[in-house]
Structure formats: structure tokens, C-alpha cells
């Protein structure tokens, strides 16, 4: 697939894998057997990737992988969803906030909303 202005040169889609390639970089997305995003990588030099962990359908953490090391980058706080249960509506309405971890000074920043 070639898009206008040559932004995307190649699009590859397989069962659980999507790859977008441009002259500057490559984006790869991997899904598990439930179609949840489990990994995203950006193929610039050096390559970096983000890996996602779930509790059922609710994403609970994001890890970055760079320089052969995993680092916790973000955590998600879940409560009751629209059905007043933890995952009766797939978590819809049950995400009051998430925590971005600033790695330089090991301080966290709590943000409400997504």
C-alpha cells in the first residue's frame, strides 16, 4: 500500500501482526489471541518497544523495552465499571486514572481520566 506523499510505503497485516513501514521508521503492532494489543514497537535506531499487561480486558501496566531492559512506564487504576462489577461491561467506565512513572527522578504523576 502506498499513501499520499509516500508516508506509508508498506502495510503488512497477518492474523495477530500489523506492520507499517515508511522511509523514516517501521511500526509493528502485535495482538494476542483475544485481539488485545500486547506489544508495539518503533523501528528506529535504536529500536524501542512497549509491552502491555492485562487483567481480563483491563490494561493494568505498560513496560518499555530499550537497551535490553524492561522498565515499568505506566500503571492503570481500575474500579467498578458501568455494571457496578469489575468487568461486567468490559471495564467501560471503570478507569478513574493512570500513573505515569517518570524514570529520571523515580517520581510518579497520577492523572485522572485516560
PEFENMO-V483880 format. One record per residue. N is the residue number from 1. RES is the residue in three letters. PHI is phi in whole degrees, -180 to 180 (none if undefined). NEAR is the number of other ideal C-beta (glycine too) atoms within 10 Angstrom. D_FIRST is the distance of its C-alpha to the first C-alpha in whole Angstrom. Layout:
n res phi near d_first
N RES PHI NEAR D_FIRST
N RES PHI NEAR D_FIRST
//
This chain:
n res phi near d_first
1 UNK none 10 0
2 UNK -121 10 4
3 UNK -101 11 7
4 UNK -57 6 10
5 UNK 65 6 12
6 UNK 58 9 10
7 UNK -69 11 10
8 UNK -116 15 7
9 UNK -93 14 6
10 UNK -147 11 5
11 UNK -124 12 6
12 UNK -118 12 9
13 UNK -126 11 11
14 UNK -126 9 15
15 UNK -55 7 18
16 UNK -126 14 19
17 UNK -142 12 16
18 UNK -131 15 13
19 UNK -130 16 11
20 UNK -118 19 10
21 UNK -122 16 10
22 UNK -128 14 11
23 UNK -62 8 13
24 UNK -89 9 16
25 UNK -163 13 16
26 UNK -127 16 14
27 UNK -109 15 15
28 UNK -122 17 16
29 UNK -124 15 17
30 UNK -120 18 19
31 UNK -116 15 21
32 UNK -89 12 25
33 UNK -68 8 26
34 UNK -100 10 27
35 UNK 67 9 23
36 UNK -86 16 25
37 UNK -67 15 23
38 UNK -112 18 25
39 UNK -158 16 23
40 UNK -137 16 20
41 UNK -131 18 20
42 UNK -116 12 19
43 UNK -89 17 19
44 UNK -103 11 21
45 UNK -98 5 24
46 UNK -80 8 26
47 UNK -72 13 23
48 UNK -125 13 25
49 UNK -144 16 24
50 UNK -123 17 25
51 UNK -119 17 27
52 UNK -116 18 28
53 UNK -115 15 31
54 UNK -127 16 32
55 UNK -116 13 35
56 UNK 66 13 34
57 UNK -94 13 32
58 UNK -88 17 33
59 UNK -71 20 31
60 UNK -113 15 34
61 UNK -160 16 33
62 UNK -127 19 30
63 UNK -117 16 31
64 UNK -100 16 29
65 UNK -123 16 29
66 UNK -152 12 30
67 UNK 53 7 32
68 UNK 59 6 32
69 UNK -145 8 34
70 UNK -90 11 33
71 UNK -135 12 34
72 UNK -67 13 35
73 UNK -107 17 33
74 UNK -155 18 34
75 UNK -123 17 36
76 UNK -119 20 36
77 UNK -103 13 39
78 UNK -114 18 39
79 UNK -126 12 42
80 UNK -76 15 42
81 UNK -91 19 40
82 UNK -63 12 40
83 UNK -95 13 42
84 UNK 64 11 45
85 UNK -128 11 43
86 UNK -62 15 41
87 UNK -144 16 38
88 UNK -63 13 39
89 UNK -110 15 36
90 UNK 69 13 34
91 UNK 88 22 35
92 UNK -60 12 34
93 UNK 85 13 37
94 UNK -105 20 38
95 UNK -107 17 37
96 UNK -78 13 39
97 UNK -180 14 38
98 UNK -144 20 36
99 UNK -117 15 37
100 UNK -89 13 36
101 UNK -100 15 37
102 UNK -91 10 38
103 UNK -79 10 38
104 UNK -63 5 40
105 UNK -122 5 43
106 UNK 55 7 43
107 UNK -108 9 43
108 UNK -105 11 41
109 UNK -125 9 40
110 UNK -87 10 40
111 UNK -128 11 38
112 UNK -86 9 39
113 UNK 80 7 36
114 UNK -102 8 32
//
